[in-house]
Amino acid sequence: MNNKTIVISAINIRTGGPLTILRDCLKFLSNSEICKSYRIIALVHNRGLVEYPNIEYIEFPKSINHWVNRLYYEYFYFKKLSKELNPYLWFSLHDISPNVSADRQVVYMHNPSIVNKIRFQDIKYDKTYILFALFYKYLYRINIKRNKYCIVQQNWFKEECCKRFSIPKSNVIVASPNIEIGQKYKTSDLKLNKCRNFFFPSFPRPFKNFETICEAVKILYYDGIKDIEVTLTINSDLNSYSSSLVKKYSSIPSIKFVGLIPHM
């Protein structure tokens, strides 16, 4: 095969928004003309989560056993692998810029832990995240200038990364959501009510500001403002953090806990 190679690296992605991003990426490549001109290789934890045609997979099941394994792959093993694969593009979908040999290197930086205030009381909910977040500001910095582009999700995070890591703004791309509305409605067709509805789709992690939202709704409710409803895509079964939120705020009628829902 003489086609150039594109590597999509996502060995630790298995849940939440990052998994959606990985699936969207591989689905797009699988259905596009790109796969006719390039060899597409996905490095994943479990191919069963993201299997699409026209994509080759290399699995790394041990990558999720311990964060040390992840660092070993990113900074040591991938150097050897990249020399074997000789990629035109190495696209790392989860924050870290690895040691690789590639014509072009790109990283998707979605984890905001470099700007979060770490609350050590949250260690009871997500020990791995709290400990890893302490090192993320340093891990982000390693090899970051090897990237042709850094991809982020919001303008404010672009500004923060450019300032912290001295990256030219022209090298940071903001990946805004591309949402297609399947069906359009006329205003006259909608059943409007007096309740103002807010929807916050996210996986329960301590840094996702669930408590800020719930506290705000609680204050409004007890101040007599009851014509609002906030829907959160969590329930008590997801993890200990979501269980504590449901226990603390389930008495507020304006907050609805509906659990995870499919992306599409």
C-alpha positions in Angstrom: 0.0 0.0 0.0 1.5 3.3 -1.1 -1.1 5.6 0.5 0.0 8.0 3.1 -1.0 7.1 6.7 -3.1 9.1 9.1 -3.0 7.9 12.8 -5.8 8.8 15.1 -4.6 8.3 18.7 -7.3 7.8 21.3 -6.1 5.0 23.6 -7.8 6.2 26.8 -11.1 7.5 25.4 -14.0 5.3 26.4 -16.9 7.5 27.8 -18.6 10.9 27.6 -17.9 13.7 25.2 -14.4 12.5 24.2 -15.9 9.2 23.0 -18.5 11.2 20.9 -15.7 13.2 19.4 -13.8 10.0 18.5 -16.8 8.4 17.0 -17.6 11.5 14.9 -14.0 11.7 13.7 -13.8 8.0 12.6 -17.3 8.0 11.1 -16.4 11.0 9.0 -13.1 9.5 7.8 -14.8 6.2 7.2 -17.5 7.7 4.9 -15.3 10.3 3.2 -13.0 10.2 0.1 -10.0 10.6 2.5 -9.9 6.9 3.1 -9.4 6.3 -0.6 -6.2 8.3 -0.6 -4.9 7.7 3.0 -4.5 4.6 5.2 -6.4 5.4 8.4 -5.2 3.7 11.6 -7.0 4.3 14.9 -5.2 3.5 18.2 -7.9 2.7 20.7 -8.6 1.0 24.0 -11.4 -1.2 22.6 -12.3 -1.2 18.9 -15.8 -2.5 19.8 -16.7 1.1 21.0 -15.8 2.7 17.7 -15.7 0.2 14.9 -16.3 1.6 11.4 -15.4 0.3 7.9 -12.3 1.5 6.1 -10.4 2.0 9.4 -7.6 -0.2 10.7 -7.4 -0.6 14.5 -4.7 -1.2 17.0 -5.9 -1.9 20.5 -4.2 -1.0 23.7 -6.4 -2.7 26.4 -3.8 -2.0 29.2 -3.8 1.7 28.6 -6.7 2.3 31.0 -5.3 0.1 33.8 -3.1 2.9 35.2 -2.1 6.4 34.1 1.6 5.2 34.1 0.7 2.9 31.2 -0.8 5.9 29.3 2.4 7.9 29.8 4.5 5.0 28.7 2.6 4.7 25.4 2.6 8.4 24.7 6.2 9.2 25.5 8.0 6.0 24.7 6.2 3.3 22.8 4.6 5.6 20.2 8.0 6.8 19.1 8.8 3.3 18.0 5.4 2.7 16.6 5.4 5.9 14.6 8.7 5.0 13.0 7.1 1.7 11.9 3.9 3.4 10.6 5.7 6.4 9.1 2.5 8.6 9.3 1.9 11.8 7.3 -0.4 12.9 10.2 -0.5 11.9 13.8 -3.7 13.2 15.4 -3.8 12.8 19.2 -7.4 13.2 20.3 -6.8 13.4 24.0 -4.7 16.3 25.2 -1.2 14.9 25.4 1.3 15.7 22.6 3.3 12.4 22.3 6.8 11.7 21.2 6.3 10.6 17.6 7.9 10.8 14.2 5.4 12.3 11.7 5.3 14.8 8.9 2.5 16.6 10.8 1.3 16.4 14.4 -2.0 17.7 15.8 -3.5 17.6 19.3 -7.1 18.0 20.4 -7.0 19.8 23.8 -10.4 19.3 25.5 -9.5 18.9 29.2 -9.8 22.3 31.1 -8.0 21.1 34.2 -5.2 23.5 33.6 -7.5 26.3 34.7 -9.6 24.5 37.2 -9.3 25.1 40.9 -8.6 21.7 42.3 -10.8 20.9 45.3 -9.2 18.1 47.3 -12.6 17.2 48.8 -13.5 15.9 45.4 -10.9 13.1 45.6 -13.6 10.9 47.2 -15.5 11.1 43.9 -12.8 10.9 41.3 -9.3 10.1 42.7 -7.7 9.5 39.3 -8.9 12.8 37.9 -7.8 14.9 40.9 -4.3 13.4 40.9 -3.9 13.5 37.2 -5.2 17.1 37.0 -2.3 18.3 39.2 0.1 17.1 36.5 -1.9 18.2 33.5 -0.5 21.7 33.3 2.9 20.1 32.9 1.8 17.3 30.5 0.1 19.8 28.2 3.3 21.7 27.9 5.4 18.7 26.9 5.9 18.6 23.1 3.1 21.1 22.5 5.1 23.1 20.0 5.7 20.1 17.9 2.1 20.3 16.8 1.1 21.9 13.5 -2.2 22.8 15.1 -3.8 22.5 18.5 -7.6 22.1 18.5 -9.8 23.4 21.3 -13.6 23.7 21.9 -14.0 27.3 23.0 -12.5 30.7 22.2 -11.7 31.4 25.9 -9.7 28.2 26.1 -7.8 29.2 22.9 -6.8 32.5 24.5 -5.8 30.7 27.7 -3.6 28.1 25.9 -2.0 30.7 23.7 -1.1 32.7 26.8 0.1 29.8 28.9 2.1 28.0 26.3 3.1 30.8 24.0 1.4 29.3 21.0 0.6 31.6 18.0 -3.1 32.1 17.7 -2.9 31.0 14.0 -1.9 27.5 15.3 -4.9 27.1 17.5 -8.2 26.0 15.9 -11.6 26.4 17.7 -13.8 23.4 16.7 -17.3 24.8 17.0 -20.1 22.3 17.1 -21.7 21.4 13.7 -25.3 20.5 14.5 -27.8 19.5 11.9 -31.5 20.0 12.8 -33.3 17.0 11.4 -36.8 18.7 11.3 -37.8 22.3 11.3 -40.8 23.6 13.1 -42.9 26.7 12.7 -43.5 28.7 15.8 -47.2 28.0 15.5 -46.6 24.3 15.6 -44.9 24.4 19.0 -46.7 24.0 22.3 -45.4 26.9 24.2 -45.7 27.1 28.0 -44.7 29.6 30.6 -41.8 27.5 31.9 -38.3 28.4 30.8 -36.4 25.2 30.0 -32.6 24.7 30.2 -30.7 21.6 29.2 -27.2 20.7 30.3 -26.0 17.5 28.7 -22.7 16.3 30.3 -21.2 13.3 32.1 -20.9 13.7 35.9 -17.4 14.9 36.8 -16.6 17.2 39.7 -15.2 19.9 37.3 -18.3 20.1 35.2 -20.0 22.8 37.3 -23.1 20.7 38.1 -23.2 22.1 41.7 -23.0 25.7 40.4 -26.1 25.1 38.3 -28.0 23.2 41.0 -27.2 25.9 43.6 -28.4 28.6 41.3 -31.7 26.8 40.6 -32.1 26.1 44.3 -31.7 29.8 45.2 -34.2 30.8 42.5 -36.7 28.2 43.6 -36.7 29.3 47.2 -36.8 33.0 46.1 -40.2 32.1 44.5 -39.0 31.8 40.9 -40.5 28.5 39.9 -41.1 29.0 36.2 -37.8 27.4 35.2 -36.8 23.8 34.7 -33.2 22.5 34.3 -32.7 19.1 32.9 -29.4 17.3 33.7 -28.3 14.1 32.0 -27.3 12.3 35.1 -28.8 10.0 37.7 -27.8 8.3 40.9 -26.5 5.2 39.1 -23.6 6.7 37.1 -21.0 7.2 39.8 -20.6 8.4 43.4 -20.5 12.0 42.4 -23.8 11.9 40.4 -25.3 9.9 43.3 -24.4 12.7 45.8 -25.9 15.4 43.5 -29.2 13.5 43.1 -29.3 13.0 46.9 -28.6 16.7 47.6 -30.9 18.3 45.0 -33.7 15.9 44.2 -36.0 17.8 46.5 -35.9 20.8 44.1 -38.8 20.3 41.6 -37.1 22.6 39.1 -34.2 20.2 38.6 -34.8 17.1 36.5 -32.4 14.2 36.5 -32.9 12.1 33.4 -29.7 10.0 33.1 -27.5 9.6 30.1 -29.2 9.9 26.7 -27.8 9.0 23.2 -25.9 11.6 21.4 -27.8 10.9 18.1 
